[in-house]
Amino acid sequence: MEPGRVWGSSYPEGVGQDAERFPVENLGQVVRRAAERYGDRKAEIMVLPNGLEASLSFREVDRLSDAFAAYLQHVLHLQAGARVAILLPNALAYPICAFGTLKAGCVVVNTNPLYTARELEHQLQDSGSEVLVVLDHFGDKVGAVAPRTPVKTIVVTSIADFFPLWSRTLIKAKVKFAGMAPPLGLPFTRLTRALHEGSLCLVPEGLVSAEPDRPEPTRDSLALLQYTGGTTGLSKGAMLTHGNLLANLEQIAEITRPYMTYGEETVLTVLPMYHVIAFTINLFYGFHSGSRSILVPNPRPLKNLHPAFKNHDITWMTAVNTLLKALPDEPWFQPALTRKMLGVFAGGMQTHPAVLQRWEAVTGCLVIEGFGLSETSPLVTFNAAVRSGKRLRRTMPQVGGVGLPLPGTDVRLVDEDGNSVGTGEHGEILVCGPQVMQGYWNQPVESAHALVDGWLHTGDIGRFDADGYLEITDRKKDMIIVSGFNVFPNEVEACIALHAEVADVAVVGVPNEVTGEAVRAFVVLRSDIPVEELKAHCRSLLAGYKVPTSFNFLAEIPKNAVGKALRRELRAAARA
């Protein structure tokens, strides 16, 4: 018997069966309402590894994002729906440019700074991005690919932007001395200049001046292209509307109602905001809830997080298993640093039970797991929690699993024939809800495979218990998750196959204690070559987390009758 919405009876007191709708029609209005409510309170605080800080208030973020929206509309004359790629770490420029893009009725294209030139060029080409906002650290990469893409305007920012004068001077000198900002080699506009030009176009009230033929975005307007792996070996953009993202924010607000205090929380933003988890939860829900967001531009090495923990009373954060496992081993990390912490929202990959239990034992801070995808804005399920004094406690009896479907979300489990399976039985997870994407950008065939009669086929296998709690038990897809980042074997295989001495290749994921999974390549060679040569070849074409950590050389790749690599056999062999 299909559980249906039996999970609703397991919601904590005060959490409704459906999320309460925000009185807004687009994400820009979320930003404006938060600025009106929280005003001059600090909204975004960037903390560098040396302890230097720069901050912006809610009102300043709103005003500067208005200026960026005006720059896009009135200086660049972008049309509604134009794509703006943002290639930034967790810097103060990120919320300004993301919010401003959405206010202008344009579409954010989240772009991973770890991308190689090949990956970056594909995403800019596929999305048709006309504007690229980039940190000066990535000038050489952008300069090499931008002329071959639709990008017409490059806006460059620096980590030093928005710091006080003396700190800005110090940071710029260090960056220049270390050669950390290679020349772009192409015409560009400084973000500070773009903001100045945009501010000149604003009406006295501070809002972007209206145009008769340019209404504000609606819930149906496209807001975000969130790129994820593709079965063809190339990443594809999940199309998320203002309404999809608003729905997920409304759902998150509903489930955190029992314990989140608006205007009083401090969130550590260590996961990158170009990742959909941090984009929705840290950036937008953090701003909506009046949380001070502590931005860490680069968490590697982990000691870079020390000033953020030391100087701020963090009350919540998002994290992946890799971070939760590694932090307690850091010599500087002490339980006193988490004394105010309510909870950690964990996702992106499975949190190992031993890691979860150790984190909670060391810190006293609850880990709240969930399940989601880029295609669902991203959250689908959550583990329920309630306040108990100054801490949180989980309401479910056991540790593990990814919790209950969100308010207003339907989840079905089906067998290979599409028939619903009973409680305790394994089936593919199908999701239907207001947070589910509209499809993949320019990919009608992929969209039709993923979305059938309004249901998203996730490719993940799970089972429900009698109380409606979901457990992920396997993946139907071959996707590999490395530290919360999706790696699709087809893309890695296609890159390895470009090497002249590779005759055949298949890629699988194998368990890894640090990253959850690691990439292993099975290769048939035409002639003997060093492993390091293959690794160097991969590093030139793939982001670091996609590069195989190990190679196995075979005489032949096992295949089925139609010539498809038998990845299940290879995974079994690797684990044996």
Number of C-alpha atoms within 10 A of each C-alpha: 9 18 20 12 19 15 21 19 12 17 23 18 10 11 21 18 17 14 20 15 13 14 9 14 17 24 24 23 18 19 22 21 17 20 23 12 16 20 18 13 17 19 25 27 22 23 25 21 19 9 14 13 18 20 21 21 18 27 21 19 27 26 22 24 31 31 29 30 33 31 27 26 24 20 15 15 10 20 14 20 18 20 26 31 29 25 22 28 24 24 28 25 25 22 21 22 26 29 26 28 32 28 29 29 29 25 27 27 28 23 26 21 19 15 19 17 19 15 18 22 20 17 23 24 16 17 23 17 22 19 22 24 24 25 23 21 21 19 18 16 19 24 18 15 18 20 12 12 18 17 19 14 18 23 19 24 22 22 23 19 20 18 18 12 11 8 16 18 13 11 18 17 13 12 17 11 10 9 11 14 17 15 15 18 11 14 10 14 13 17 21 18 14 20 22 16 17 24 22 14 20 20 11 9 7 14 19 25 16 12 10 5 6 13 11 18 23 16 18 14 21 25 29 29 26 24 25 18 19 18 15 13 16 18 19 24 24 26 25 29 26 23 23 27 27 25 25 28 25 19 28 21 21 21 23 17 18 17 16 19 12 14 18 11 20 22 25 26 29 23 25 23 27 25 19 25 25 22 22 22 25 28 26 21 20 28 27 24 19 24 28 28 25 27 30 24 23 18 19 10 8 15 15 18 24 19 17 25 18 16 11 17 17 23 21 26 24 24 25 22 23 20 19 22 19 13 16 17 10 11 8 13 18 16 13 12 18 21 16 19 23 23 23 22 18 25 23 25 24 22 25 15 13 9 19 21 16 14 21 15 12 13 18 19 23 22 28 23 26 26 24 19 19 22 27 27 29 28 27 29 23 26 25 25 22 18 13 11 7 10 16 21 17 17 13 18 6 7 14 20 24 25 26 28 25 29 27 20 22 16 23 24 26 22 14 8 6 12 12 18 19 17 16 16 16 20 26 25 23 23 22 20 20 18 27 30 29 19 22 24 18 14 12 11 10 16 17 13 11 19 20 11 8 14 17 25 18 19 17 18 20 23 24 26 14 12 18 22 23 26 19 20 14 14 15 13 12 18 19 24 23 23 21 23 17 18 27 26 25 21 20 25 20 17 18 27 18 13 14 10 15 17 16 19 23 25 27 28 25 20 17 12 12 15 19 21 20 23 24 24 22 23 22 20 18 12 9 10 11 7 13 9 11 17 16 12 16 22 17 14 19 22 19 14 20 24 24 22 13 13 15 14 14 13 12 13 18 14 13 8 6 6 9 11 17 14 19 11 13 21 16 11 9 15 10 6
